[in-house]
Amino acid sequence: MAFPEPKPKKPELPKKLVQNLECKQGAVRAVRFNVDGNYCLTCGSDKSLKLWNPHKGTLLKTYSGHGYEVLDAAG
């Protein structure tokens, strides 16, 4: 009888504050992280999305030009 492969562990959320991001997007409507937590996307009332490295606190790219405030993002 073959045993199933163990499932990989899900990454755990940090128990303490890792980084404080200064988004400057007005109200931040949503924050989405990728699976391994190396990137995050913030959605703001200033009609932009911002891609971040949350560990370093660095802004990687700004996506602007949306007609309305950005309420959420899905992948």
N, CA, C and O atoms as a GROMACS GRO file, in nm:
protein
  300
    1MET      N    1   0.084  -0.118   0.000
    1MET     CA    2   0.000   0.000   0.000
    1MET      C    3   0.089   0.124   0.000
    1MET      O    4   0.178   0.138   0.084
    2ALA      N    5   0.064   0.213  -0.094
    2ALA     CA    6   0.143   0.337  -0.103
    2ALA      C    7   0.077   0.446  -0.019
    2ALA      O    8  -0.045   0.460  -0.015
    3PHE      N    9   0.161   0.522   0.047
    3PHE     CA   10   0.112   0.633   0.128
    3PHE      C   11   0.115   0.760   0.045
    3PHE      O   12   0.206   0.780  -0.035
    4PRO      N   13   0.016   0.847   0.064
    4PRO     CA   14   0.015   0.973  -0.013
    4PRO      C   15   0.130   1.064   0.029
    4PRO      O   16   0.177   1.060   0.143
    5GLU      N   17   0.174   1.144  -0.066
    5GLU     CA   18   0.279   1.243  -0.038
    5GLU      C   19   0.226   1.344   0.063
    5GLU      O   20   0.110   1.384   0.055
    6PRO      N   21   0.309   1.387   0.158
    6PRO     CA   22   0.262   1.490   0.251
    6PRO      C   23   0.239   1.621   0.178
    6PRO      O   24   0.313   1.658   0.087
    7LYS      N   25   0.136   1.691   0.220
    7LYS     CA   26   0.105   1.821   0.159
    7LYS      C   27   0.207   1.924   0.205
    7LYS      O   28   0.248   1.924   0.322
    8PRO      N   29   0.250   2.012   0.114
    8PRO     CA   30   0.343   2.118   0.157
    8PRO      C   31   0.274   2.212   0.255
    8PRO      O   32   0.154   2.238   0.245
    9LYS      N   33   0.351   2.261   0.349
    9LYS     CA   34   0.296   2.354   0.448
    9LYS      C   35   0.264   2.487   0.384
    9LYS      O   36   0.338   2.536   0.299
   10LYS      N   37   0.152   2.544   0.424
   10LYS     CA   38   0.117   2.678   0.379
   10LYS      C   39   0.207   2.778   0.451
   10LYS      O   40   0.239   2.759   0.568
   11PRO      N   41   0.248   2.885   0.381
   11PRO     CA   42   0.329   2.986   0.450
   11PRO      C   43   0.248   3.049   0.562
   11PRO      O   44   0.129   3.076   0.548
   12GLU      N   45   0.314   3.072   0.673
   12GLU     CA   46   0.247   3.133   0.788
   12GLU      C   47   0.259   3.284   0.781
   12GLU      O   48   0.359   3.338   0.735
   13LEU      N   49   0.155   3.350   0.828
   13LEU     CA   50   0.160   3.495   0.838
   13LEU      C   51   0.253   3.534   0.952
   13LEU      O   52   0.260   3.463   1.053
   14PRO      N   53   0.323   3.645   0.938
   14PRO     CA   54   0.410   3.688   1.046
   14PRO      C   55   0.330   3.720   1.172
   14PRO      O   56   0.215   3.764   1.164
   15LYS      N   57   0.390   3.698   1.285
   15LYS     CA   58   0.324   3.725   1.413
   15LYS      C   59   0.347   3.869   1.460
   15LYS      O   60   0.282   3.915   1.553
   16LYS      N   61   0.440   3.938   1.395
   16LYS     CA   62   0.469   4.077   1.431
   16LYS      C   63   0.479   4.161   1.304
   16LYS      O   64   0.489   4.108   1.194
   17LEU      N   65   0.476   4.292   1.321
   17LEU     CA   66   0.486   4.384   1.209
   17LEU      C   67   0.621   4.366   1.140
   17LEU      O   68   0.726   4.374   1.204
   18VAL      N   69   0.617   4.343   1.009
   18VAL     CA   70   0.739   4.323   0.932
   18VAL      C   71   0.782   4.454   0.866
   18VAL      O   72   0.900   4.489   0.868
   19GLN      N   73   0.687   4.526   0.810
   19GLN     CA   74   0.718   4.649   0.737
   19GLN      C   75   0.595   4.739   0.736
   19GLN      O   76   0.482   4.690   0.729
   20ASN      N   77   0.616   4.867   0.743
   20ASN     CA   78   0.509   4.964   0.732
   20ASN      C   79   0.526   5.034   0.598
   20ASN      O   80   0.626   5.102   0.576
   21LEU      N   81   0.429   5.019   0.508
   21LEU     CA   82   0.438   5.077   0.374
   21LEU      C   83   0.368   5.212   0.371
   21LEU      O   84   0.254   5.224   0.414
   22GLU      N   85   0.436   5.312   0.320
   22GLU     CA   86   0.377   5.445   0.301
   22GLU      C   87   0.320   5.451   0.160
   22GLU      O   88   0.390   5.490   0.066
   23CYS      N   89   0.196   5.411   0.145
   23CYS     CA   90   0.134   5.398   0.013
   23CYS      C   91   0.100   5.531  -0.052
   23CYS      O   92   0.116   5.547  -0.173
   24LYS      N   93   0.054   5.627   0.026
   24LYS     CA   94   0.012   5.758  -0.025
   24LYS      C   95  -0.089   5.743  -0.138
   24LYS      O   96  -0.077   5.806  -0.243
   25GLN      N   97  -0.190   5.657  -0.115
   25GLN     CA   98  -0.294   5.631  -0.214
   25GLN      C   99  -0.430   5.678  -0.165
   25GLN      O  100  -0.532   5.635  -0.219
   26GLY      N  101  -0.436   5.764  -0.068
   26GLY     CA  102  -0.564   5.795  -0.007
   26GLY      C  103  -0.604   5.676   0.078
   26GLY      O  104  -0.521   5.617   0.146
   27ALA      N  105  -0.730   5.640   0.073
   27ALA     CA  106  -0.775   5.521   0.145
   27ALA      C  107  -0.729   5.396   0.070
   27ALA      O  108  -0.756   5.382  -0.049
   28VAL      N  109  -0.662   5.306   0.139
   28VAL     CA  110  -0.621   5.179   0.079
   28VAL      C  111  -0.739   5.084   0.092
   28VAL      O  112  -0.781   5.051   0.203
   29ARG      N  113  -0.794   5.042  -0.021
   29ARG     CA  114  -0.916   4.961  -0.023
   29ARG      C  115  -0.888   4.812  -0.008
   29ARG      O  116  -0.973   4.739   0.045
   30ALA      N  117  -0.771   4.765  -0.052
   30ALA     CA  118  -0.738   4.622  -0.040
   30ALA      C  119  -0.587   4.604  -0.051
   30ALA      O  120  -0.518   4.685  -0.113
   31VAL      N  121  -0.538   4.498   0.010
   31VAL     CA  122  -0.399   4.457  -0.003
   31VAL      C  123  -0.400   4.308  -0.035
   31VAL      O  124  -0.465   4.230   0.035
   32ARG      N  125  -0.331   4.270  -0.140
   32ARG     CA  126  -0.326   4.129  -0.181
   32ARG      C  127  -0.180   4.085  -0.190
   32ARG      O  128  -0.096   4.156  -0.246
   33PHE      N  129  -0.150   3.968  -0.133
   33PHE     CA  130  -0.016   3.911  -0.136
   33PHE      C  131  -0.012   3.794  -0.232
   33PHE      O  132  -0.112   3.725  -0.251
   34ASN      N  133   0.106   3.771  -0.294
   34ASN     CA  134   0.121   3.650  -0.373
   34ASN      C  135   0.139   3.532  -0.279
   34ASN      O  136   0.147   3.550  -0.157
   35VAL      N  137   0.147   3.411  -0.333
   35VAL     CA  138   0.146   3.289  -0.251
   35VAL      C  139   0.260   3.284  -0.151
   35VAL      O  140   0.238   3.247  -0.035
   36ASP      N  141   0.381   3.321  -0.192
   36ASP     CA  142   0.494   3.310  -0.099
   36ASP      C  143   0.520   3.438  -0.021
   36ASP      O  144   0.614   3.444   0.058
   37GLY      N  145   0.439   3.542  -0.042
   37GLY     CA  146   0.450   3.664   0.036
   37GLY      C  147   0.562   3.757  -0.006
   37GLY      O  148   0.596   3.850   0.068
   38ASN      N  149   0.621   3.735  -0.124
   38ASN     CA  150   0.732   3.820  -0.169
   38ASN      C  151   0.686   3.947  -0.239
   38ASN      O  152   0.766   4.038  -0.259
   39TYR      N  153   0.559   3.953  -0.277
   39TYR     CA  154   0.504   4.071  -0.342
   39TYR      C  155   0.367   4.100  -0.283
   39TYR      O  156   0.296   4.010  -0.239
   40CYS      N  157   0.331   4.228  -0.282
   40CYS     CA  158   0.194   4.263  -0.246
   40CYS      C  159   0.148   4.377  -0.336
   40CYS      O  160   0.228   4.454  -0.388
   41LEU      N  161   0.018   4.383  -0.352
   41LEU     CA  162  -0.046   4.481  -0.438
   41LEU      C  163  -0.143   4.560  -0.351
   41LEU      O  164  -0.227   4.502  -0.283
   42THR      N  165  -0.132   4.694  -0.354
   42THR     CA  166  -0.226   4.777  -0.280
   42THR      C  167  -0.319   4.846  -0.378
   42THR      O  168  -0.277   4.888  -0.486
   43CYS      N  169  -0.446   4.857  -0.340
   43CYS     CA  170  -0.549   4.918  -0.423
   43CYS      C  171  -0.597   5.044  -0.352
   43CYS      O  172  -0.634   5.038  -0.235
   44GLY      N  173  -0.596   5.157  -0.421
   44GLY     CA  174  -0.626   5.281  -0.353
   44GLY      C  175  -0.738   5.363  -0.411
   44GLY      O  176  -0.784   5.342  -0.524
   45SER      N  177  -0.783   5.458  -0.329
   45SER     CA  178  -0.888   5.549  -0.373
   45SER      C  179  -0.835   5.655  -0.469
   45SER      O  180  -0.913   5.733  -0.524
   46ASP      N  181  -0.702   5.658  -0.490
   46ASP     CA  182  -0.644   5.753  -0.586
   46ASP      C  183  -0.642   5.696  -0.728
   46ASP      O  184  -0.574   5.750  -0.815
   47LYS      N  185  -0.716   5.588  -0.751
   47LYS     CA  186  -0.731   5.525  -0.883
   47LYS      C  187  -0.603   5.455  -0.929
   47LYS      O  188  -0.576   5.447  -1.049
   48SER      N  189  -0.525   5.402  -0.834
   48SER     CA  190  -0.402   5.334  -0.872
   48SER      C  191  -0.386   5.201  -0.798
   48SER      O  192  -0.447   5.178  -0.693
   49LEU      N  193  -0.304   5.116  -0.856
   49LEU     CA  194  -0.257   4.992  -0.793
   49LEU      C  195  -0.107   5.007  -0.778
   49LEU      O  196  -0.041   5.062  -0.866
   50LYS      N  197  -0.052   4.959  -0.667
   50LYS     CA  198   0.092   4.966  -0.647
   50LYS      C  199   0.145   4.829  -0.610
   50LYS      O  200   0.089   4.760  -0.524
   51LEU      N  201   0.254   4.790  -0.676
   51LEU     CA  202   0.320   4.662  -0.652
   51LEU      C  203   0.440   4.687  -0.562
   51LEU      O  204   0.522   4.774  -0.589
   52TRP      N  205   0.449   4.609  -0.453
   52TRP     CA  206   0.552   4.630  -0.351
   52TRP      C  207   0.631   4.503  -0.323
   52TRP      O  208   0.583   4.392  -0.344
   53ASN      N  209   0.753   4.522  -0.276
   53ASN     CA  210   0.827   4.417  -0.207
   53ASN      C  211   0.802   4.445  -0.059
   53ASN      O  212   0.861   4.538  -0.004
   54PRO      N  213   0.718   4.366   0.007
   54PRO     CA  214   0.680   4.399   0.144
   54PRO      C  215   0.793   4.379   0.245
   54PRO      O  216   0.790   4.438   0.353
   55HIS      N  217   0.892   4.297   0.212
   55HIS     CA  218   1.002   4.272   0.306
   55HIS      C  219   1.099   4.390   0.311
   55HIS      O  220   1.152   4.424   0.417
   56LYS      N  221   1.122   4.452   0.195
   56LYS     CA  222   1.212   4.567   0.189
   56LYS      C  223   1.137   4.699   0.200
   56LYS      O  224   1.196   4.803   0.228
   57GLY      N  225   1.005   4.695   0.177
   57GLY     CA  226   0.926   4.817   0.179
   57GLY      C  227   0.945   4.903   0.056
   57GLY      O  228   0.920   5.024   0.059
   58THR      N  229   0.988   4.841  -0.054
   58THR     CA  230   1.015   4.918  -0.175
   58THR      C  231   0.899   4.908  -0.274
   58THR      O  232   0.840   4.802  -0.294
   59LEU      N  233   0.868   5.021  -0.334
   59LEU     CA  234   0.767   5.027  -0.439
   59LEU      C  235   0.831   4.981  -0.569
   59LEU      O  236   0.934   5.036  -0.610
   60LEU      N  237   0.772   4.882  -0.634
   60LEU     CA  238   0.828   4.827  -0.758
   60LEU      C  239   0.764   4.888  -0.881
   60LEU      O  240   0.833   4.914  -0.980
   61LYS      N  241   0.633   4.912  -0.877
   61LYS     CA  242   0.565   4.966  -0.994
   61LYS      C  243   0.431   5.026  -0.952
   61LYS      O  244   0.367   4.977  -0.859
   62THR      N  245   0.390   5.132  -1.021
   62THR     CA  246   0.259   5.193  -1.001
   62THR      C  247   0.178   5.178  -1.129
   62THR      O  248   0.226   5.211  -1.237
   63TYR      N  249   0.058   5.129  -1.115
   63TYR     CA  250  -0.035   5.115  -1.228
   63TYR      C  251  -0.144   5.220  -1.209
   63TYR      O  252  -0.224   5.210  -1.116
   64SER      N  253  -0.148   5.318  -1.297
   64SER     CA  254  -0.246   5.426  -1.283
   64SER      C  255  -0.327   5.438  -1.411
   64SER      O  256  -0.303   5.368  -1.509
   65GLY      N  257  -0.423   5.529  -1.408
   65GLY     CA  258  -0.505   5.552  -1.525
   65GLY      C  259  -0.642   5.488  -1.517
   65GLY      O  260  -0.717   5.488  -1.615
   66HIS      N  261  -0.676   5.433  -1.402
   66HIS     CA  262  -0.809   5.375  -1.386
   66HIS      C  263  -0.911   5.487  -1.374
   66HIS      O  264  -0.881   5.594  -1.322
   67GLY      N  265  -1.031   5.463  -1.421
   67GLY     CA  266  -1.134   5.566  -1.421
   67GLY      C  267  -1.196   5.592  -1.285
   67GLY      O  268  -1.248   5.701  -1.260
   68TYR      N  269  -1.189   5.494  -1.197
   68TYR     CA  270  -1.249   5.505  -1.064
   68TYR      C  271  -1.150   5.454  -0.962
   68TYR      O  272  -1.047   5.398  -0.997
   69GLU      N  273  -1.182   5.474  -0.834
   69GLU     CA  274  -1.095   5.420  -0.731
   69GLU      C  275  -1.091   5.268  -0.743
   69GLU      O  276  -1.190   5.206  -0.781
   70VAL      N  277  -0.978   5.209  -0.711
   70VAL     CA  278  -0.960   5.065  -0.724
   70VAL      C  279  -1.001   5.001  -0.592
   70VAL      O  280  -0.942   5.028  -0.488
   71LEU      N  281  -1.102   4.915  -0.598
   71LEU     CA  282  -1.158   4.856  -0.477
   71LEU      C  283  -1.095   4.722  -0.440
   71LEU      O  284  -1.091   4.685  -0.323
   72ASP      N  285  -1.046   4.648  -0.541
   72ASP     CA  286  -0.991   4.516  -0.512
   72ASP      C  287  -0.910   4.467  -0.632
   72ASP      O  288  -0.916   4.526  -0.740
   73ALA      N  289  -0.835   4.360  -0.612
   73ALA     CA  290  -0.758   4.297  -0.719
   73ALA      C  291  -0.769   4.147  -0.704
   73ALA      O  292  -0.774   4.095  -0.593
   74ALA      N  293  -0.772   4.077  -0.815
   74ALA     CA  294  -0.778   3.930  -0.814
   74ALA      C  295  -0.675   3.878  -0.913
   74ALA      O  296  -0.643   3.943  -1.013
   75GLY      N  297  -0.624   3.760  -0.883
   75GLY     CA  298  -0.519   3.706  -0.970
   75GLY      C  299  -0.561   3.587  -1.047
   75GLY      O  300  -0.481   3.532  -1.124
   0.00000   0.00000   0.00000
